[in-house]
Amino acid sequence: MDYSYLVVEKKGHIISVTMNRPERLNAFDRQGVDEFIHIMTEYRDDPDLWCMIITGVGERAFCVGLDVKAMSAAQKSEKGRPVQEYTFWKPVADLMQAINKPFIAAVNGWCVGGGWHLVADSDIVIASENALFRDTHVNVGLINGPEATGLAWKMPVGIVMRMCIEGRHWQATAQQAYQWGLVTEVVPFPKLVPRACEIATHIVEESAPLAVQGTKKAILGGLSRGLHEGIAYTWTVLPEVHATQDLQEGPRAFVEKRKPRFQGR
């Protein structure tokens, strides 16, 4: 596929995806969504891709969500009838939520509205010092449902509620997002992508990929089941790696005092 909205780079087991529409603050339209669907499907199906980094080009914005101008034009073309532009991100969200491989979001500048999808569905979120978080769904007549619900698992629900209901008049800085647990690290903007690559390298070079995927599966599956049923569920996930070559390689590398050579098998 030829990409116009995304810049895709692969280095070893790491795939980096950069939203590249700076003139629209990396807002996505239907073309952008189609490209995300394609790259998420490739990431899911390629056994040699073990970690994905998602960021936006430039300092001004990570992603401001749906291109409202494009949405307005679509409404006019449909003569005021409801169109599907409001929910066309759902296939991307469904893919991200179904993939057990890790996602790292590197947030630069503004993260607004539908840009929250990528933050809510990523496993590790880091931010540059100039990152700002705001939600404007209600200001354009839209409901913030899936993003807000995903965020409520990661940060205090009262803060999520205020941000989503008050809309554009309330925003959070990178440091506030860090204090609330949404962001795990704040770095200067020039160090943002290099730091995301460093974290991804730790994952793909020193962690067994099937163990990483199983850990994500266990955590998310456990959370969805409540405390007691969730812990019981995690025990059922553990045997998934018992017969793998990587589980033999890990202890062997530890004893031999060398870096493990995991294969994902």
Beta strands, then each sheet from edge to edge (+ up, - down):
strand 1: 6-11
strand 2: 14-19
strand 3: 51-56
strand 4: 61-63
strand 5: 103-107
strand 6: 110-112
strand 7: 124-128
strand 8: 132-134
strand 9: 171-173
strand 10: 185-187
sheet 1: 1+ 2- 3- 5- 7- 10-
sheet 2: 4+ 6+ 8+ 9-
end
